[in-house]
Amino acid sequence: MTAAEMKLAEQLLIDSGVAVQELMRRAGQGAAQMIWRIAADMPTLVLCGPGNNGGDGYVIAQWLLEKGVDVSIAAPLEPTTEAARHAKSQWRGKTVALPDAQLAAQFVDCLFGTGLTRAVGDEWFAHFTRLFVGAKRRIAIDLPSGVESDHGKLLNDIPAFDTCIALGAFKPSHFLEPARSKMGDLVGIDIGIAGDSDLGILSRPRIPPPTSHDHKYSRGLVAIVAGAMPGAAQLTAMAAQKTGAGYIKIFARAGFIAPHPSIVVETVQDMAELQHKLSDQRISAIVLGPGLGRDDRARELLTTALAADAPLVLDADALTVGGSQFIDLVKGRSAETIATPHAGEFSGLMPDASHHKLEDSRSLANQAECSILLKGSDTVIVSPDGKASISAQSCPWLSTAGTGDVLAGIIASRLATGISAYKAACEGQWLHSRAGQLAGPAFTPEMLIDQLPATLQECL
């Protein structure tokens, strides 16, 4: 949930008769139990801010104290909310002013949580850093102080925690960079919050296996339009084949070599011939972009593919060629479209973006009436109606040339089964990241493709 969604959900729960103090008790004791599981009786300093996040800290400290932990609290100010004042009244241990706080083996950050919109002041942050650096284990409650909750933005130059314990629901910044890299291990505490959100964490898909009634066309015919660099289209084709598509065709100029005898290559001489071939009603999905090139012919290929009636995956050079005209080119297509830009390509599609990854992706998807998969270590997938998923399964090993071509093929194979573009992008992203994990820290795109059958098997 965003900060606003979380606030609304909490208010609805309070309106139903649950006291704020009870929510704080659930949050604090749940977090304390997790801390106890992680570190048992490690001497602990809890840094408590003046708001409700600080109130959670008082509850955490009291629970640990009752467990026999050597625990103390450092507080820069007295609590300013009724719930936090109540939590402090229950605290039976030692409280010191922030400048007087001594180092402890474990540092628990309850200074600020969800809703922070400005940097922690220099004096407070200097003490925060001193206590952080002097600890052996560091745990953030809800969000690290200095992190804005909705966009992954760092308001302070914070160090990296060992663990972050989210309260009630995960927030966008738990999965968006650069904040995500500061959180360490993520765990969540259920405090009874329920509410509506259009944002989810990408989970392992459930993909039905072929039935006795299936054939190559029912499993999907993927058509890949090759361009100036044929190797990219070959990777896309092999990836689509290894993730379940029933039939793969590559439309290319004369001389193109098929990556495998089971992948069909059809020669096209001009745009009229390509248009005719793409009108084949048996085609379930089209891929354009990997190795396309950026010349006049690439622009003609883009125009021809956009005019086809089949669902379309646009990647790499197709996005660069479309550029700032992308919205006008894609909007109003008769079939669904998925665009898979990385950050550099995205800036070309939306030059006036606000640099808020989730909001910008939603804006582009809405305006272009297509699904967007914005690639990165914090990949975001959005549908035209605003529904979004963030990939929690980051795999930095995928920062290798050719892996984007593989992703385009995986998504096309899922799209060819007849599911929605948004769902195909979500399933494709999960399969891609998981294959990267199985391939290991050093691999070629071909090695990544070889892991796809095992990855697909996990989802059956």
N, C-alpha and C positions, 0 to 999 in steps of 0.2 A: 504494500500500500504506500502511496505517497503520504507526505506529512498531513495534507488536508484530509485525505481519505481515512487516515488513522485517527485523526482528531474527531472526525464525524462518527466513526465506528465506536470510539470510546464514549462519546456523548450519548449515542443511542443505548449503549450498555448501561450507562449511569441513569439515563431516563427510565430504563426498565426496572430500576431499583437497586442496582449494584453500586455500592459506595466507592468513591474515588480511593479511599483508604484501603478497601478490599482489593481493588485492582493493583495498587502499589504493593500490597502484601503478596499477592500472587506473583507479581513481576520480580520483586526483590528476593523472595524465598526461592522461587524457581531458579533465578540466576545464582543465588548462593549455593544451592544444591549442585549446580553444574560446576561452579568453582571448586567445591569440595571434592567432586569426582576427579577434577583435573589435577588438583594440587594438595588435597587433604589439609594437613595442618601447617602449611607453609606460612610463616609470618607475613602479615598482609597490611598494606596501607590502602584505605579507600578514600579517593578524592571526591568530595561531595560538593556539587554546585548548589546554587540557591533555589533551583526549580524542582520539578517533579523527578527529573533524572537523579538529582542529589538525594531526593527522598527515597528513591530506590536504593541508593547507596547506604543510607542509614539502616534500612531493612536488611540488606545484604550483610552489613557489618554485625548487626545484632544476632543474626542467625549463625554466622561463623563464630562469634563470641561464645554462644551457647554450646557450640561444638568443641570448645576448648582452644580455638585458634587465637594466637597472639595477634590481635587486630586493633588498629586505631584508625581514626578519621582525621583527615585534613580538610578544612572548609574555609574558603576565602570570605564567605558571608553567611549570615544567618538565613535560614529558609524563608522564602517569600510566598509560598503557597500553603494553604491550610493542610493539605495532605502531607506535604514535606515536613511541616512543623509537627504534625502528629507523629510522623515516623521518627523524628528526632527525639520526641518526648519518650519514646520507647527504648532509646539507645542507652545502654548502661556502661559503655566503655569510655575511653579517653578521646577527646577531640582537641585538636591543636589548630592554631592559625596556619594558613598556607605557608608563610615564610619560615615558620618554626618546624615544619614537618621534617621528620628524619626518614632516611631511606629504609625501605623494607624489601625483603626478597621477592614479594609479589605486590604489584601495583594494579589497582582496580580503578579505572577511569569512569566516574559518574559525574563529571563536571557538567557536560552538556550532552543532550541526546538528539532525538528527532526534532526538527524545526529550527535548527540553528541557521541563521542567514548572514552572519557577519563573523569576522575572525575573532578568536579569543584574544583579549588584550595582551600587550607585550609583557607586562609584569606577571600576570597569571600564567601566561604560556611559558615564561622562563622557568618558573617553579615547576610547572607541569613537565617540562623537558628534563629538568634536574632529577625529579623523582622517577621519571620513566627510565632514563639512562642508568640510574643506580639500581634498578630492579633486575632480577633474573627472569621473571615471568611477568608479562603485561597483558591485562584483560580489559577490553572496552565493553561497557554496558550500553546496549542498544546501538549506538554508533560511536566511533572515536570522536572525542571533542576536536573540533576543527574541520569536521566533514559536513557539508551541506547534504541534506537527506534525499533529494529528488534527482539530482543530476550527476552524481559522482564527483562533484567539485570539491577540491581541497581549499578551505578557507585559511588554513595555516599549513606550514611546511611540517606536517606531523611525521613522526617515525612509524615504523610498522609494528603492529601489535602481534602477539602470539595467537590470540583468540578474540573474537567478537561475539557477544551473546545478544542476539536480536530479541526484542520484547514484543510479543503480541503478533507481529507479522514482520516479514522481511521488507525492507525499504529498497527503492531502486538503487541507491548508492551502495548497498551491500554487494551489488553485482556489476556496477558501472565503474570504469576506470576514469581517473586514476585512484579513486577511493578504494576500489576493491583490493588493490595490491597492499593496502595498509591494514587489512583486517585479519590476516592470518586465517586460522580455522573458523568457519562460521557455524554457529549452532543457534537454534531458535527455541524460545520459551513460549508455550501456549498459555495465555491468561484469559481465554474465553472470548476473545475478540472475534466478531463475525461481521463481514461487510462485503460490499461489491467492489471489485476492481477489474479493470480491463487489462491488467498487467500480471503475467505469470512467469514462473521459472520453467524453462524448457526441461521437459522430462522425457525419459525413454519412451519412444512410441510403441504402440502395439500394432504390428503389421500382420494382417491375415495372410496365411500361406496360400498358394494357388490351390484351386479345387479341381476335381476330376472334370469339370465343365470348362475349364480355362483352356485357351489356346494363345498363340503368339500375339494375336491382335487384341484379345481381351486383356492381356497383361500389359499391353501398351506398345505402340510403335513410336519410337523417338527419332525425330529427324534433326540432324545436326548440320548446319550450314557452315562449311569450312571457308576459311579466308586465306590471307597471305601467308600465315604460318601454320602449316598442316599439322605439326606435332601437337598443338593445343587441342584441335578437334579430335585427334586420335585419343588423347587422354580422356576427353569428355565422353567419347563413345565407349571406351572400355569401362569407365566408371558407371555409366548408365546400364551397361550389360551386367556388371557384377552386382548391381543392386536390384535386379529383378525385372527390368524391362524385357518384354517378350521379343522385340525386334528392333534392331538399330540400323538406321540408314544414314549415310553421310552424303550430302550433296556438295560436289567439289568440281574444280576444274580438272581437265584431263591431266593424267600423270599422278594424281593423288594415290597413295598406297594405303590400302586398308591395314589397320593394326592387327587384324586377325581375320582368317577366312570366313568366320561366322558373321562379320560385320559387313554389310553391303555398302558399296560405294557406287553412286550414280553420278555420271558426268553431266554437268550443266554448262551450256555454252554462253547463255545470256540470261537477262532478267526475265524475259517472257517465259523461257523454259523453266526457270526456277519457280516462277509464280504458278505455272501449271503443275509442277511436281508438288508444291506445297499445298495445293488445293485438294490433294488426295484425302478423302474423308476418313481413311483408316489411320491417318496420322493423329496421335494422341497428344503429342507435345513437340515443340520446336525449341532448339537451342541456337542462339546467335551471339557471338562475341568472342569466344576463346580463339585467339590467333587471327581475328578478323582483319586487322590492319586499320589504317586511318585515312585512306585515300578516297578518291571519288567512287571507286568500285565498292568500298566498304559502306559508303553512304547509300548507294543503290541497293546493296544487300539488306541494309537495315530497313529501308522503305518497303522493300518487297516482303520481308518477313513480318513487318507490322501489319501489312494488309491481309495476311493469311488469317483464316478463321480458327486455327488451333491455339490452345494455350501456349504461351511463349515464355522462355527464360532468357533474359537479357543480361549479359555479363561483359566484363572487361572492355574491349575496344568498342563494342556496341554502345556502351554507356558514354565513352569518351566522344564518339562520333555524334551521339545525340546531344550531349552537352546541355547547355541552358535551354534548349528547345525540347528537352525530354518530356516535360509535362504535356505540351501540346501534341507531341508525336504519339504518345502512349494513351492519353486520355480518350475514352470513347471506343476503344477496341471492342470487337464483338466477342472476344474470348479473354480469359484472365491472363494477366501478365505478372511475372516476378522479375524484379531487378535486384542484382546482387553486387552493389558497389562496395569497394573499400573506402576509407575516409577521403583519399585523394579524389577518387572518381565522384564521390558524393558531393564534394565541394563544387565540382563542375556542373552537376545537375541542379544544385540549389545554392547559387553564389551568395545569397543573402541569408543563409542559415544562421541561427543564433548560437550554434556550437553546443546545444543541449541535445545529445545524441538521440534520446528517446523522443523528445518533442519534435525535433527536426525530421526524424524518420516518419513520425505520424503525419506531419504536415505534408511531406512529399507524397506519401501514400494516398492521402486524402485528395490532394490536388490532381495527381496523375491517375487516380482510380486503379492503382495496382498495389500488389504486395511488395514490400521492401525488406531485403535482408542486408543490413549494414554490417559488413564484416569487421572483425577485429578480435582482440582477446576478450572483449565483452560484446559479442555479436548480439544485435537487436533485430528482431523480426516483427514487422507490423503489417496489419491488413488495412484496407481502405477505410474500414469503419472504426479504426483506432485500437482494435485488440492487439496486444503486443506480448511478446515473450523475450526474456533475456536468457542467453545461454550461460548456465552456471558451470558448464563443463569446458572450461578453458583449456586449450592445448597449444602452448607457445611453439611447439615443434612444427605446427602447420605454417610457420612463416618461411615457406620454401616455394620457390618458383614452380608453378604447375599445379599447386594444390587447389587454387581457385577454379581451374578448369575441371578438376575432379569434382569439386562441389557442384558445379553447374550440371554435370552429368548425373550426379546422385539426385539432385532436386528434380531434374527432368524425368528420371525413371519413376519417381513417386508421383509427379504431376500426371504422368501418362496413365496412371491407374484410375484416373477420374476423380480424385479427391481435390479439394479446393487448393488454390495457389498458396494460401497462408499455411495450410496444414502440410502441404508438400515441402514448403520451405523449412518449417519446423522439423519435420522428419529428416529431411536432407541434412540440416545442420547437425542434428544429434548423431546421425550415422557418420558424418564426416569427422566430427571431433572424436568420436569413439574409435574410429579407425586409426586416427592419428595417435591416440594413446596406445593402441595395440601395436602400431608400427615401431614405436620407440623414438628416442630423441634424435636420431639421424636416419633419414630415409629419402628415397626418390619418390616422385609421384606414382611410379609403377608399383613400388613397394606398398604405398598407401592403398592403391587400388586392390592389391592382393589381400588386404585385410578386410575388405568390404563384405565378402560372403559371411565371415565369422561375425562381423558386426550385425549384419542383417539377421543372422540366426538368433542373436540375443533378443530380438524384437518379436519373434514369432510366438 
